[in-house]
Amino acid sequence: MSRYRYWKRVAVLGLVAMIAVALTTSAGARIGGVLKGAAIVAVVSQFGGQIDSGINSALGGKGAAVNGATKVVPIFSAGRGAYLGAAQVAGPKENVDMVKGVAQFELRLAGFRTEVMVPVNSIDVTKLHRVQDVGVSAIIDIRM
């Protein structure tokens, strides 16, 4: 093996080691969260249609078919802006087509922790608007 190839491998292994260490620190946790969020968006963009069809087939086989249009979109925390998973939304086609994501809000109501899922027309947390007549019909837990 040439000296160039040897040092190139050493450099690559060093970079991998630095990334591994970074992902175990608090700053690394933030980086890991960003990478997880990007991965969730990529999975939903790439496979959302297949996930949606699979859910519809499974529900139809159990006598729980959804009437109307459906679509799989990312779920994000409205408070933190972090991506948390994916959701299937259902409703009239023209309204479902407007949904870009599901905003999750955590509330305390009468001593109970409540997670509220709201189909929205933007993933920009500063410009959220609820899409009317659309509801969440399934939650998809994407483990990374």
N, C-alpha and C positions, 0 to 999 in steps of 0.2 A: 504494500500500500504506500502511495506517495505521501510525503510530509504534508502537502497541501490538503489531501483528502483526510488525513489524520486530524489536522487542526480544524478542518471544517466540521468533522464529526464532534470533536470536543466542544466547539462553539455551539453547535445545535443542542447537544446534551446539556450544556451550561444554561442555554436559554430555556429549555424545558424545565430544568431544576428551578430557575428563577421564577418562572410562571407558577410552578407548583407551590413554592414558598409564598408568593404573592397571594395566591388564592386561599391560603390558610391564615392570613392576617386580616384585620378589620377592613383595610383598604381593599384587600383581595376579595373579601366578602362582597363589597360593593361591586367590584369588577365581575365577580361570579354572578351576582344578581343581574347585572347588565347583560352578560353572556346568556344567562338563562332566559331573560326576557326576549333577547334577539332570537334564541332558539325556538321559543314558543311561537313568536310571530312567524318564523320561517316554517315551522311544522304546520301551523294553521293555513298559511298561504299556499304551501305545497300540497297538503293532504286534506284540507278542510272539506272539499267536495266529497272525498271518499269517506271521511269520518261521518259527515252528514248523511250520506246514503246508508252507511252501516247502521247508524242510530235509527233511521227511518225504517229500515228492514226489520231490525230487532223489535221495535215498537209495534210495527204492523203485525208481526207474528204473534204478539201477545195481546192483540185486540186493543192496542192503545195508540193507533196511528194518529198522527198529527194532521188536522185539517188546515190547509193553507200552505204557504211557502215556508221553507226552513233554510237555515244557513248557519255555519259554524264560524265564530269570531273569537278573538282573544278576550280574556277577562283581565282587567287591570284594576289596581287599587286606586280609587279616586284620591285618597289621602297621600299616598306615597308615590304614585305614578308607576309602581312596579307591576310587571305582568305576572299573573298568578295561575293561569291555565287557559281553558277555552270553554265556550258555552255554545249550545245550539239555541238559536232564537227562532220563534215561529210567529206567524201572523199573515196579514195580507201582503202579497208579493211586492207591491209598490212601497210598502213601509219596511219590509224586511230588507229590500235592496238598499235602503238608506242607512242601515245599521253598520257601523264600523267596529264596534266593540261593546263589551258589557262592563260598566263601571260598578265596582263593588264598594259599598260604603259600610262601615262598621258603626253601629249605634248601640247605645245603652238605653233601653226602654224599660221602665219599671223594674230595674235590677236585672233584666235579661240582656245578654249579648245578642245582638241581632245583626245578621249580614243581609244587606239589601242589594239585590242585583238589578241594575237599570240598563236596558238597551239604549245606547247613545249613538249619535251620528258623527262622532269624532273621537279620536284617541288622544286629543290634546286636552289635558285636564283643565285648561283655562277656558275652553269653549265647549263645554258639555251641554247637549240638549237631548232630552229624552225623546225617543221615537215612540209615538203613540200607537196603541193597538198592537204592540209587539211584546211578547213575553219570553222568558227563558224556559225552554222545555227540557234541557239536559245540561249537566255540568261535566266537562271532560277534564280529568285530572292528568296532566302531562308531567310525569316524573322525569327529572333530569339528574 
